[in-house]
Amino acid sequence: MSAKPKKEEKPQKEKQPVDEVLKINKWDGSAVKHALDDAVKSALLDRPNCKEHFGLIDIRLGICAFAVTVALIALGWDHQNPFPESKPVLVMCVTTYFILMGILTIYTTFGEKGIFAIAIQTDPDGKTTRTWQASSDMKKYDDKYTLVLTVQDSKSIREATTTKSCASFIDSNGVILSNLVANELNRLYNSLTIEKKEK
């Protein structure tokens, strides 16, 4: 009997990377808001010629870094000059730390105003620049997610708002439907762009 010819083994195809699915606890309002904010931010930065601007975050990090430095000074001074010798420096550092935390609270409340994304968009001609800001709000124990998109250019500041149930963007398993979030952002973006052309 002649041996059966061996079948040629087909090379195995490499598995394509699957898009990462963002799944959250849909009953956790804070987690839902942050996940929706992240989805909006990704959709905004996917717009043509948009680059993220870190100005607001840099100020917050600067305040935090200063506060940590003050805390480290207090720690180091107390190590070199044990209490009660270090008392005046510790009092000064603790006071400064609490003042900085107060400044940080005021800044995040009144400076950032819920803004979680800023993008700078430059037209292909390189002359026209627009600043896009996305902010959101979602009250505790409420399912309504409010998204505010603001655009500022050399001539004006315009704003568009939408309020929808977070269930519009999350399926029954707690998976964020990024395409629906992107569609809603695109609707606001287009309304602001059309409004500018009409003017």
C-alpha positions in Angstrom: 0.0 0.0 0.0 1.3 3.4 -0.9 1.4 5.9 1.9 -1.2 8.7 1.7 0.2 12.0 0.7 0.3 14.4 3.6 -2.0 17.3 3.3 -0.3 20.6 3.1 -0.9 22.6 6.3 -2.4 26.0 5.7 -0.6 28.7 7.6 -2.8 29.9 10.4 -4.1 33.4 10.0 -3.1 35.8 12.7 -6.0 36.8 14.9 -7.1 40.4 14.3 -7.0 42.5 17.4 -10.6 43.0 18.6 -11.7 46.5 19.6 -11.6 46.8 23.3 -15.1 46.8 24.7 -15.7 49.3 27.5 -17.9 47.7 30.1 -19.0 49.4 33.3 -21.3 49.0 36.2 -24.4 50.7 34.8 -25.8 51.4 38.2 -22.8 53.4 39.3 -23.6 57.0 38.2 -20.0 58.3 38.6 -18.6 55.5 36.5 -21.2 56.0 33.8 -20.5 59.7 33.6 -16.7 59.2 33.4 -17.1 56.5 30.7 -19.4 58.7 28.6 -17.0 61.6 29.0 -14.1 59.4 27.8 -16.2 58.3 24.8 -17.1 61.9 23.9 -13.4 63.0 24.3 -12.3 60.2 21.9 -15.0 61.2 19.3 -14.0 64.9 19.6 -10.3 64.2 19.1 -11.1 62.0 16.0 -12.4 65.1 14.2 -10.1 66.4 11.4 -7.1 68.5 12.5 -8.0 68.3 16.2 -5.3 68.1 18.8 -5.9 67.9 22.6 -5.0 70.9 24.6 -3.8 70.2 28.2 -4.0 73.8 29.7 -6.7 73.1 32.3 -5.1 69.9 33.4 -1.7 71.4 33.6 -2.9 74.1 36.0 -4.6 71.4 38.2 -1.4 69.3 38.2 0.7 72.4 39.0 -1.4 73.1 42.1 -1.3 69.4 43.2 2.5 69.3 42.6 3.0 72.4 44.8 0.9 70.8 47.5 2.9 67.6 47.4 6.1 69.6 47.6 4.9 71.4 50.7 4.0 68.1 52.3 7.5 66.7 51.5 9.2 69.7 52.9 7.2 69.2 56.2 8.2 65.5 56.2 11.9 66.2 55.6 12.1 69.1 58.1 10.5 67.0 60.8 12.9 64.2 60.0 15.9 66.5 60.4 14.5 68.5 63.4 12.1 66.2 65.4 9.0 67.7 67.0 8.7 70.1 68.9 11.6 71.9 67.1 9.8 71.5 63.8 6.5 72.9 65.0 6.7 76.3 63.3 7.6 74.8 60.0 4.9 72.1 60.3 2.3 74.7 61.1 3.3 76.8 58.1 3.3 73.7 55.8 0.0 72.4 57.0 -1.6 75.8 56.6 -0.2 76.2 53.1 -1.4 72.7 52.2 -5.0 73.4 53.2 -4.9 76.8 51.4 -3.8 75.0 48.2 -6.5 72.4 48.6 -9.0 75.2 48.9 -7.6 76.8 45.8 -7.8 73.5 43.9 -11.5 73.0 44.9 -12.3 76.6 43.8 -10.4 76.0 40.5 -12.1 72.7 39.7 -15.6 74.1 40.5 -15.4 77.5 38.9 -12.4 77.3 36.6 -12.9 73.9 34.9 -16.7 74.0 35.2 -17.1 70.3 34.3 -14.9 70.7 31.2 -13.2 67.4 30.5 -11.8 67.9 27.0 -10.3 70.8 25.0 -9.3 70.4 21.4 -7.6 72.9 19.1 -8.6 72.6 15.5 -6.6 74.3 12.7 -8.0 74.5 9.2 -5.8 73.2 6.4 -4.9 76.7 5.4 -3.2 77.1 8.8 -4.8 80.5 9.5 -8.2 79.7 11.1 -8.0 78.2 14.6 -11.0 77.0 16.7 -11.0 75.9 20.3 -13.6 73.1 21.1 -14.6 72.4 24.7 -16.7 69.5 26.0 -18.3 69.6 29.4 -20.9 67.5 31.0 -23.2 67.1 34.0 -25.1 64.2 35.5 -26.8 64.7 38.8 -26.6 62.1 41.5 -29.3 59.4 41.3 -30.4 60.9 37.9 -30.1 59.1 34.5 -29.9 62.3 32.5 -26.5 63.0 30.9 -26.1 66.6 29.7 -23.4 67.3 27.2 -22.3 70.9 26.3 -20.1 71.5 23.3 -18.6 75.0 22.9 -16.6 76.4 20.1 -14.6 79.6 20.2 -12.9 81.3 17.2 -11.6 84.8 16.5 -15.2 86.1 16.0 -17.5 84.5 18.5 -18.2 81.8 21.1 -21.1 79.4 20.3 -22.6 76.6 22.4 -24.8 73.6 21.8 -26.4 71.4 24.4 -28.0 68.0 24.5 -29.6 66.1 27.4 -30.4 62.4 27.1 -30.8 59.4 29.3 -27.5 57.6 29.7 -29.5 54.4 28.7 -29.3 55.9 25.1 -25.6 55.2 25.1 -25.3 52.0 27.1 -26.6 48.6 26.4 -28.2 46.2 28.9 -24.9 44.6 29.7 -23.3 47.9 30.6 -21.2 48.3 27.4 -20.7 51.9 26.2 -22.0 52.2 22.6 -19.2 54.5 21.4 -20.8 54.9 17.9 -24.0 56.4 19.4 -21.9 58.7 21.6 -19.9 59.8 18.5 -23.2 60.3 16.5 -24.5 62.6 19.2 -21.3 64.6 19.4 -21.2 64.9 15.6 -24.8 66.3 15.6 -23.7 69.0 18.0 -20.5 69.6 16.1 -22.3 70.0 12.8 -25.0 72.3 14.3 -22.2 74.7 15.5 -20.4 74.5 12.2 -23.6 75.2 10.2 -24.5 78.0 12.5 -21.1 79.7 11.8 -21.6 79.4 8.0 -25.1 80.9 8.2 -23.7 83.9 10.0 
